[in-house]
Amino acid sequence: MREVAAQFDKPALLFSGGKDSITLVHLARKAFYPAKFPFPLVHIDTGHNFPETIDFRDYLAEKVGAQLIVHYVQDSINQKKATEETGKYASRNSLQTVTLLDTIEEFKFDACIGGARRDEEKARAKERIFSVRDEFGSWEPKRQRPELWGHLNGMINYGENVRCFPISNWTELDVWNYVKQEKLELPSIYFTHQREVLIRDGQLFPYSEFLNMDGEEITTQDVRFRTVGDMTCTAAVSSTAGTLDDIIEEIKSSRISERGARMDDKRSEAAMEKRKLAGYF
């Protein structure tokens, strides 16, 4: 966090309301205490987010005294910069890229801090902690720089920017242990609750008005979410974990990856990498 502040002129923290970005906010507060929160929080709102995470986003921004910048995918659609998907698996997840790149250009951000971790997905395992993006916002694995002995190189050319991943080397379990250690607040969807769901492709999808139904039956089950994305592409897991200790034990015994419940990663073998090449988070 301090390296980002030292090497860049106008950094921002990408905030989704999920556990990883909440961890980043806490790390930034600790890194610069007792100074005020150092970065604006930027959220790209698809309009299909979980209400719980939107409420928590607003609450946390106010609590830490951070500037909150929210830009909407719907505006990109209205401006015909992005095209709404149709069909059973329609999602706005990939459309966030257009809105994000416009936001970076508008505010001239030269660094965007994100909560991506290498253990989440194989394309993210190729990232550096300082991940250089070209003037079009795209990511090229061969252009990434070595980070020997923890040295981070933030030198960029005009028009380029860097995505910074402070918890890149953490695991899902590391994050949960840190949440427990620091007593961090989280949105309620991470803990077991009753929710209307439907079974699609063997996954428990949360019922919402944004989901294109295909004759699936809606039931109410005890579920929680391991990762937070759009309601159209994030599946829940059946769970009885109502406390942090329960969640930690559940993760220790899990045989499915955290992003195993993200259908946007399953569109193709290289779905995440293709999105990153286009400028995704």
Short mmCIF file of the C-alpha atoms (twelve columns), coordinates in Angstrom:
data_MODEL
# 
_entry.id   MODEL 
# 
loop_
_atom_site.group_PDB 
_atom_site.id 
_atom_site.type_symbol 
_atom_site.label_atom_id 
_atom_site.label_alt_id 
_atom_site.label_comp_id 
_atom_site.label_asym_id 
_atom_site.label_seq_id 
_atom_site.Cartn_x 
_atom_site.Cartn_y 
_atom_site.Cartn_z 
_atom_site.pdbx_PDB_model_num 
ATOM 1   C CA . MET A 1   0.000   0.000   0.000   1 
ATOM 2   C CA . ARG A 2   2.810   2.413   0.870   1 
ATOM 3   C CA . GLU A 3   4.645   1.547   -2.343  1 
ATOM 4   C CA . VAL A 4   1.515   2.428   -4.322  1 
ATOM 5   C CA . ALA A 5   1.237   5.785   -2.557  1 
ATOM 6   C CA . ALA A 6   4.963   6.453   -3.083  1 
ATOM 7   C CA . GLN A 7   5.243   5.482   -6.746  1 
ATOM 8   C CA . PHE A 8   1.993   6.723   -8.271  1 
ATOM 9   C CA . ASP A 9   0.370   10.135  -8.579  1 
ATOM 10  C CA . LYS A 10  -3.301  9.207   -8.566  1 
ATOM 11  C CA . PRO A 11  -4.096  5.714   -7.248  1 
ATOM 12  C CA . ALA A 12  -7.546  4.330   -6.435  1 
ATOM 13  C CA . LEU A 13  -8.833  1.246   -4.645  1 
ATOM 14  C CA . LEU A 14  -11.290 -0.938  -6.577  1 
ATOM 15  C CA . PHE A 15  -14.005 -1.832  -4.097  1 
ATOM 16  C CA . SER A 16  -16.712 -4.446  -4.619  1 
ATOM 17  C CA . GLY A 17  -18.037 -4.877  -1.082  1 
ATOM 18  C CA . GLY A 18  -16.519 -8.371  -0.969  1 
ATOM 19  C CA . LYS A 19  -14.187 -9.783  1.667   1 
ATOM 20  C CA . ASP A 20  -10.983 -9.216  -0.333  1 
ATOM 21  C CA . SER A 21  -11.624 -5.538  -1.003  1 
ATOM 22  C CA . ILE A 22  -12.778 -5.083  2.605   1 
ATOM 23  C CA . THR A 23  -9.425  -6.545  3.659   1 
ATOM 24  C CA . LEU A 24  -7.657  -4.041  1.379   1 
ATOM 25  C CA . VAL A 25  -9.514  -1.132  2.974   1 
ATOM 26  C CA . HIS A 26  -8.431  -2.305  6.411   1 
ATOM 27  C CA . LEU A 27  -4.809  -2.750  5.296   1 
ATOM 28  C CA . ALA A 28  -4.781  0.758   3.829   1 
ATOM 29  C CA . ARG A 29  -6.167  2.229   7.036   1 
ATOM 30  C CA . LYS A 30  -3.440  0.496   9.035   1 
ATOM 31  C CA . ALA A 31  -0.686  1.440   6.589   1 
ATOM 32  C CA . PHE A 32  -1.395  5.164   6.818   1 
ATOM 33  C CA . TYR A 33  -2.826  5.554   10.316  1 
ATOM 34  C CA . PRO A 34  -3.385  8.113   11.829  1 
ATOM 35  C CA . ALA A 35  -3.673  9.955   8.501   1 
ATOM 36  C CA . LYS A 36  -7.030  9.937   6.742   1 
ATOM 37  C CA . PHE A 37  -7.903  7.170   4.291   1 
ATOM 38  C CA . PRO A 38  -5.506  7.698   1.351   1 
ATOM 39  C CA . PHE A 39  -7.341  6.402   -1.731  1 
ATOM 40  C CA . PRO A 40  -10.763 6.956   -3.313  1 
ATOM 41  C CA . LEU A 41  -12.908 3.819   -3.455  1 
ATOM 42  C CA . VAL A 42  -14.073 2.991   -6.984  1 
ATOM 43  C CA . HIS A 43  -16.997 0.659   -7.602  1 
ATOM 44  C CA . ILE A 44  -18.174 -0.385  -11.047 1 
ATOM 45  C CA . ASP A 45  -21.856 -1.084  -10.420 1 
ATOM 46  C CA . THR A 46  -23.413 -3.529  -12.864 1 
ATOM 47  C CA . GLY A 47  -26.907 -2.990  -11.482 1 
ATOM 48  C CA . HIS A 48  -27.054 -6.736  -10.777 1 
ATOM 49  C CA . ASN A 49  -25.150 -6.698  -7.503  1 
ATOM 50  C CA . PHE A 50  -26.314 -8.281  -4.279  1 
ATOM 51  C CA . PRO A 51  -28.212 -5.621  -2.258  1 
ATOM 52  C CA . GLU A 52  -26.278 -6.683  0.840   1 
ATOM 53  C CA . THR A 53  -22.941 -5.746  -0.731  1 
ATOM 54  C CA . ILE A 54  -24.213 -2.390  -2.027  1 
ATOM 55  C CA . ASP A 55  -25.475 -1.489  1.437   1 
ATOM 56  C CA . PHE A 56  -22.154 -2.535  2.957   1 
ATOM 57  C CA . ARG A 57  -20.212 -0.575  0.331   1 
ATOM 58  C CA . ASP A 58  -21.964 2.651   1.309   1 
ATOM 59  C CA . TYR A 59  -21.653 1.906   5.012   1 
ATOM 60  C CA . LEU A 60  -17.927 1.191   4.922   1 
ATOM 61  C CA . ALA A 61  -17.070 4.184   2.730   1 
ATOM 62  C CA . GLU A 62  -18.799 6.463   5.203   1 
ATOM 63  C CA . LYS A 63  -17.220 4.714   8.196   1 
ATOM 64  C CA . VAL A 64  -13.635 5.139   6.958   1 
ATOM 65  C CA . GLY A 65  -14.242 8.597   5.511   1 
ATOM 66  C CA . ALA A 66  -13.283 7.605   1.976   1 
ATOM 67  C CA . GLN A 67  -14.377 9.238   -1.255  1 
ATOM 68  C CA . LEU A 68  -16.697 6.794   -3.036  1 
ATOM 69  C CA . ILE A 69  -16.801 6.894   -6.841  1 
ATOM 70  C CA . VAL A 70  -19.541 4.756   -8.388  1 
ATOM 71  C CA . HIS A 71  -19.928 4.386   -12.137 1 
ATOM 72  C CA . TYR A 72  -22.656 2.305   -13.717 1 
ATOM 73  C CA . VAL A 73  -22.579 -0.322  -16.460 1 
ATOM 74  C CA . GLN A 74  -26.101 0.757   -17.401 1 
ATOM 75  C CA . ASP A 75  -24.672 4.123   -18.498 1 
ATOM 76  C CA . SER A 76  -22.212 2.330   -20.792 1 
ATOM 77  C CA . ILE A 77  -25.122 0.341   -22.249 1 
ATOM 78  C CA . ASN A 78  -27.193 3.511   -22.736 1 
ATOM 79  C CA . GLN A 79  -24.225 5.140   -24.498 1 
ATOM 80  C CA . LYS A 80  -23.957 2.049   -26.750 1 
ATOM 81  C CA . LYS A 81  -20.387 1.421   -25.578 1 
ATOM 82  C CA . ALA A 82  -21.470 -1.989  -24.242 1 
ATOM 83  C CA . THR A 83  -24.114 -4.424  -25.440 1 
ATOM 84  C CA . GLU A 84  -26.452 -6.194  -23.043 1 
ATOM 85  C CA . GLU A 85  -26.179 -9.975  -23.270 1 
ATOM 86  C CA . THR A 86  -29.242 -12.129 -23.882 1 
ATOM 87  C CA . GLY A 87  -30.142 -15.740 -23.239 1 
ATOM 88  C CA . LYS A 88  -30.077 -18.116 -20.308 1 
ATOM 89  C CA . TYR A 89  -26.555 -17.237 -19.164 1 
ATOM 90  C CA . ALA A 90  -26.717 -13.489 -19.808 1 
ATOM 91  C CA . SER A 91  -24.511 -11.502 -17.441 1 
ATOM 92  C CA . ARG A 92  -23.087 -8.006  -17.169 1 
ATOM 93  C CA . ASN A 93  -19.862 -9.224  -15.600 1 
ATOM 94  C CA . SER A 94  -17.646 -8.743  -18.652 1 
ATOM 95  C CA . LEU A 95  -19.306 -5.410  -19.468 1 
ATOM 96  C CA . GLN A 96  -17.689 -3.907  -16.369 1 
ATOM 97  C CA . THR A 97  -14.441 -3.610  -18.338 1 
ATOM 98  C CA . VAL A 98  -15.824 -0.852  -20.561 1 
ATOM 99  C CA . THR A 99  -17.078 1.166   -17.604 1 
ATOM 100 C CA . LEU A 100 -13.860 0.626   -15.643 1 
ATOM 101 C CA . LEU A 101 -11.614 1.817   -18.473 1 
ATOM 102 C CA . ASP A 102 -13.806 4.903   -18.964 1 
ATOM 103 C CA . THR A 103 -13.582 5.616   -15.227 1 
ATOM 104 C CA . ILE A 104 -9.785  5.288   -15.244 1 
ATOM 105 C CA . GLU A 105 -9.614  7.674   -18.200 1 
ATOM 106 C CA . GLU A 106 -12.009 10.195  -16.649 1 
ATOM 107 C CA . PHE A 107 -10.156 10.432  -13.337 1 
ATOM 108 C CA . LYS A 108 -6.679  9.800   -14.796 1 
ATOM 109 C CA . PHE A 109 -5.923  7.020   -12.319 1 
ATOM 110 C CA . ASP A 110 -2.430  5.642   -12.854 1 
ATOM 111 C CA . ALA A 111 -2.824  2.756   -10.401 1 
ATOM 112 C CA . CYS A 112 -5.847  0.710   -9.363  1 
ATOM 113 C CA . ILE A 113 -5.542  -1.445  -6.250  1 
ATOM 114 C CA . GLY A 114 -7.466  -4.718  -6.435  1 
ATOM 115 C CA . GLY A 115 -8.073  -7.745  -4.243  1 
ATOM 116 C CA . ALA A 116 -7.205  -10.430 -6.797  1 
ATOM 117 C CA . ARG A 117 -5.248  -13.400 -5.449  1 
ATOM 118 C CA . ARG A 118 -3.157  -15.926 -7.352  1 
ATOM 119 C CA . ASP A 119 -4.903  -18.908 -5.776  1 
ATOM 120 C CA . GLU A 120 -8.295  -17.871 -7.164  1 
ATOM 121 C CA . GLU A 121 -7.813  -18.704 -10.827 1 
ATOM 122 C CA . LYS A 122 -4.979  -19.827 -13.113 1 
ATOM 123 C CA . ALA A 123 -4.933  -16.613 -15.171 1 
ATOM 124 C CA . ARG A 124 -4.505  -14.589 -12.000 1 
ATOM 125 C CA . ALA A 125 -1.552  -16.776 -11.066 1 
ATOM 126 C CA . LYS A 126 0.311   -15.077 -13.937 1 
ATOM 127 C CA . GLU A 127 -0.129  -11.622 -12.417 1 
ATOM 128 C CA . ARG A 128 2.580   -9.649  -10.698 1 
ATOM 129 C CA . ILE A 129 1.806   -7.559  -7.608  1 
ATOM 130 C CA . PHE A 130 2.324   -4.510  -9.847  1 
ATOM 131 C CA . SER A 131 0.624   -5.598  -13.078 1 
ATOM 132 C CA . VAL A 132 1.239   -3.213  -15.977 1 
ATOM 133 C CA . ARG A 133 -1.602  -2.420  -18.395 1 
ATOM 134 C CA . ASP A 134 -1.087  -0.680  -21.726 1 
ATOM 135 C CA . GLU A 135 -2.722  2.525   -22.923 1 
ATOM 136 C CA . PHE A 136 -5.802  0.507   -23.913 1 
ATOM 137 C CA . GLY A 137 -6.055  -1.052  -20.448 1 
ATOM 138 C CA . SER A 138 -5.163  -4.539  -21.644 1 
ATOM 139 C CA . TRP A 139 -2.885  -7.018  -19.921 1 
ATOM 140 C CA . GLU A 140 -0.078  -8.920  -21.615 1 
ATOM 141 C CA . PRO A 141 1.676   -11.679 -19.612 1 
ATOM 142 C CA . LYS A 142 4.978   -11.240 -21.472 1 
ATOM 143 C CA . ARG A 143 5.166   -7.557  -20.495 1 
ATOM 144 C CA . GLN A 144 5.040   -8.248  -16.761 1 
ATOM 145 C CA . ARG A 145 8.149   -7.404  -14.766 1 
ATOM 146 C CA . PRO A 146 10.108  -9.602  -12.369 1 
ATOM 147 C CA . GLU A 147 9.632   -8.763  -8.699  1 
ATOM 148 C CA . LEU A 148 12.768  -10.262 -7.236  1 
ATOM 149 C CA . TRP A 149 13.256  -9.859  -3.490  1 
ATOM 150 C CA . GLY A 150 9.980   -7.974  -3.269  1 
ATOM 151 C CA . HIS A 151 11.132  -4.997  -5.359  1 
ATOM 152 C CA . LEU A 152 8.137   -3.404  -7.097  1 
ATOM 153 C CA . ASN A 153 8.665   -1.399  -10.281 1 
ATOM 154 C CA . GLY A 154 5.915   1.139   -10.892 1 
ATOM 155 C CA . MET A 155 7.544   3.013   -13.790 1 
ATOM 156 C CA . ILE A 156 5.052   3.429   -16.625 1 
ATOM 157 C CA . ASN A 157 4.797   5.327   -19.890 1 
ATOM 158 C CA . TYR A 158 2.201   8.000   -20.565 1 
ATOM 159 C CA . GLY A 159 -1.254  6.454   -20.912 1 
ATOM 160 C CA . GLU A 160 -0.327  3.190   -19.177 1 
ATOM 161 C CA . ASN A 161 -1.578  2.240   -15.726 1 
ATOM 162 C CA . VAL A 162 -0.895  -0.448  -13.171 1 
ATOM 163 C CA . ARG A 163 -3.215  -2.820  -11.347 1 
ATOM 164 C CA . CYS A 164 -1.805  -3.396  -7.867  1 
ATOM 165 C CA . PHE A 165 -2.594  -6.577  -5.924  1 
ATOM 166 C CA . PRO A 166 -1.314  -6.312  -2.316  1 
ATOM 167 C CA . ILE A 167 -2.823  -9.653  -1.247  1 
ATOM 168 C CA . SER A 168 -1.833  -11.513 -4.407  1 
ATOM 169 C CA . ASN A 169 0.104   -14.130 -2.419  1 
ATOM 170 C CA . TRP A 170 -2.632  -14.692 0.160   1 
ATOM 171 C CA . THR A 171 -4.960  -17.677 0.030   1 
ATOM 172 C CA . GLU A 172 -8.689  -17.754 0.716   1 
ATOM 173 C CA . LEU A 173 -7.905  -19.223 4.128   1 
ATOM 174 C CA . ASP A 174 -5.376  -16.439 4.808   1 
ATOM 175 C CA . VAL A 175 -8.080  -13.856 4.171   1 
ATOM 176 C CA . TRP A 176 -10.553 -15.521 6.514   1 
ATOM 177 C CA . ASN A 177 -7.962  -15.911 9.246   1 
ATOM 178 C CA . TYR A 178 -7.113  -12.221 8.875   1 
ATOM 179 C CA . VAL A 179 -10.809 -11.261 8.998   1 
ATOM 180 C CA . LYS A 180 -11.069 -13.195 12.244  1 
ATOM 181 C CA . GLN A 181 -7.857  -11.761 13.691  1 
ATOM 182 C CA . GLU A 182 -8.793  -8.156  12.892  1 
ATOM 183 C CA . LYS A 183 -12.505 -8.607  13.699  1 
ATOM 184 C CA . LEU A 184 -13.556 -7.165  10.348  1 
ATOM 185 C CA . GLU A 185 -17.202 -6.596  9.500   1 
ATOM 186 C CA . LEU A 186 -18.566 -8.368  6.415   1 
ATOM 187 C CA . PRO A 187 -21.808 -8.427  4.401   1 
ATOM 188 C CA . SER A 188 -24.271 -10.977 5.731   1 
ATOM 189 C CA . ILE A 189 -24.232 -13.090 2.538   1 
ATOM 190 C CA . TYR A 190 -20.913 -14.658 3.580   1 
ATOM 191 C CA . PHE A 191 -22.678 -16.380 6.460   1 
ATOM 192 C CA . THR A 192 -25.369 -19.036 6.245   1 
ATOM 193 C CA . HIS A 193 -28.841 -17.653 5.639   1 
ATOM 194 C CA . GLN A 194 -32.055 -18.795 4.007   1 
ATOM 195 C CA . ARG A 195 -32.395 -17.775 0.388   1 
ATOM 196 C CA . GLU A 196 -34.530 -18.556 -2.632  1 
ATOM 197 C CA . VAL A 197 -32.353 -20.498 -5.070  1 
ATOM 198 C CA . LEU A 198 -32.655 -22.594 -8.188  1 
ATOM 199 C CA . ILE A 199 -30.475 -25.423 -9.428  1 
ATOM 200 C CA . ARG A 200 -28.674 -24.661 -12.692 1 
ATOM 201 C CA . ASP A 201 -25.840 -26.801 -14.030 1 
ATOM 202 C CA . GLY A 202 -25.504 -28.413 -10.614 1 
ATOM 203 C CA . GLN A 203 -25.072 -25.050 -8.867  1 
ATOM 204 C CA . LEU A 204 -27.339 -23.177 -6.457  1 
ATOM 205 C CA . PHE A 205 -28.105 -19.851 -8.096  1 
ATOM 206 C CA . PRO A 206 -29.749 -17.051 -6.113  1 
ATOM 207 C CA . TYR A 207 -33.138 -16.191 -7.502  1 
ATOM 208 C CA . SER A 208 -33.414 -12.585 -8.667  1 
ATOM 209 C CA . GLU A 209 -35.262 -10.519 -11.227 1 
ATOM 210 C CA . PHE A 210 -32.046 -10.333 -13.264 1 
ATOM 211 C CA . LEU A 211 -31.794 -14.084 -13.825 1 
ATOM 212 C CA . ASN A 212 -33.202 -15.412 -17.088 1 
ATOM 213 C CA . MET A 213 -35.225 -18.398 -15.946 1 
ATOM 214 C CA . ASP A 214 -35.327 -21.578 -18.008 1 
ATOM 215 C CA . GLY A 215 -38.071 -23.520 -16.277 1 
ATOM 216 C CA . GLU A 216 -36.040 -24.102 -13.088 1 
ATOM 217 C CA . GLU A 217 -37.865 -24.649 -9.810  1 
ATOM 218 C CA . ILE A 218 -37.292 -22.130 -7.006  1 
ATOM 219 C CA . THR A 219 -36.678 -23.507 -3.511  1 
ATOM 220 C CA . THR A 220 -35.573 -22.008 -0.194  1 
ATOM 221 C CA . GLN A 221 -32.340 -23.402 1.230   1 
ATOM 222 C CA . ASP A 222 -29.637 -22.641 3.804   1 
ATOM 223 C CA . VAL A 223 -26.747 -21.217 1.790   1 
ATOM 224 C CA . ARG A 224 -23.865 -18.779 1.881   1 
ATOM 225 C CA . PHE A 225 -21.492 -17.267 -0.697  1 
ATOM 226 C CA . ARG A 226 -17.728 -17.794 -0.849  1 
ATOM 227 C CA . THR A 227 -17.184 -15.130 -3.495  1 
ATOM 228 C CA . VAL A 228 -19.182 -12.070 -4.483  1 
ATOM 229 C CA . GLY A 229 -19.976 -11.141 -8.074  1 
ATOM 230 C CA . ASP A 230 -23.189 -10.409 -9.932  1 
ATOM 231 C CA . MET A 231 -26.338 -12.251 -8.902  1 
ATOM 232 C CA . THR A 232 -26.500 -13.631 -12.448 1 
ATOM 233 C CA . CYS A 233 -23.158 -15.450 -12.333 1 
ATOM 234 C CA . THR A 234 -22.396 -16.190 -8.671  1 
ATOM 235 C CA . ALA A 235 -23.664 -19.437 -7.200  1 
ATOM 236 C CA . ALA A 236 -24.162 -20.121 -3.513  1 
ATOM 237 C CA . VAL A 237 -22.958 -23.136 -1.569  1 
ATOM 238 C CA . SER A 238 -25.076 -25.225 0.749   1 
ATOM 239 C CA . SER A 239 -23.756 -24.483 4.220   1 
ATOM 240 C CA . THR A 240 -24.419 -24.370 7.939   1 
ATOM 241 C CA . ALA A 241 -21.456 -22.044 8.640   1 
ATOM 242 C CA . GLY A 242 -22.859 -19.196 10.695  1 
ATOM 243 C CA . THR A 243 -19.635 -18.005 12.353  1 
ATOM 244 C CA . LEU A 244 -16.098 -17.214 11.252  1 
ATOM 245 C CA . ASP A 245 -14.809 -20.363 12.933  1 
ATOM 246 C CA . ASP A 246 -17.395 -22.433 11.055  1 
ATOM 247 C CA . ILE A 247 -16.391 -20.857 7.736   1 
ATOM 248 C CA . ILE A 248 -12.687 -21.460 8.346   1 
ATOM 249 C CA . GLU A 249 -13.314 -25.129 9.132   1 
ATOM 250 C CA . GLU A 250 -15.550 -25.460 6.076   1 
ATOM 251 C CA . ILE A 251 -12.859 -24.013 3.791   1 
ATOM 252 C CA . LYS A 252 -10.203 -26.315 5.242   1 
ATOM 253 C CA . SER A 253 -12.251 -29.355 4.243   1 
ATOM 254 C CA . SER A 254 -13.520 -28.040 0.894   1 
ATOM 255 C CA . ARG A 255 -12.506 -29.820 -2.311  1 
ATOM 256 C CA . ILE A 256 -13.865 -27.059 -4.570  1 
ATOM 257 C CA . SER A 257 -12.040 -23.816 -5.307  1 
ATOM 258 C CA . GLU A 258 -13.452 -20.487 -4.212  1 
ATOM 259 C CA . ARG A 259 -14.279 -19.448 -7.777  1 
ATOM 260 C CA . GLY A 260 -15.792 -22.832 -8.556  1 
ATOM 261 C CA . ALA A 261 -19.123 -21.093 -7.989  1 
ATOM 262 C CA . ARG A 262 -18.438 -18.333 -10.537 1 
ATOM 263 C CA . MET A 263 -20.081 -19.231 -13.832 1 
ATOM 264 C CA . ASP A 264 -18.372 -16.339 -15.640 1 
ATOM 265 C CA . ASP A 265 -15.093 -18.267 -15.243 1 
ATOM 266 C CA . LYS A 266 -16.575 -21.354 -16.909 1 
ATOM 267 C CA . ARG A 267 -17.587 -19.899 -20.249 1 
ATOM 268 C CA . SER A 268 -14.365 -21.215 -21.719 1 
ATOM 269 C CA . GLU A 269 -11.069 -22.708 -20.574 1 
ATOM 270 C CA . ALA A 270 -9.459  -19.253 -20.764 1 
ATOM 271 C CA . ALA A 271 -12.454 -17.109 -19.820 1 
ATOM 272 C CA . MET A 272 -10.665 -15.065 -17.150 1 
ATOM 273 C CA . GLU A 273 -7.551  -14.542 -19.257 1 
ATOM 274 C CA . LYS A 274 -9.605  -13.290 -22.204 1 
ATOM 275 C CA . ARG A 275 -11.365 -10.768 -19.945 1 
ATOM 276 C CA . LYS A 276 -8.044  -9.608  -18.525 1 
ATOM 277 C CA . LEU A 277 -6.571  -9.131  -21.990 1 
ATOM 278 C CA . ALA A 278 -9.492  -6.790  -22.681 1 
ATOM 279 C CA . GLY A 279 -8.873  -4.772  -19.525 1 
ATOM 280 C CA . TYR A 280 -10.812 -6.629  -16.824 1 
ATOM 281 C CA . PHE A 281 -9.983  -6.124  -13.123 1 
# 
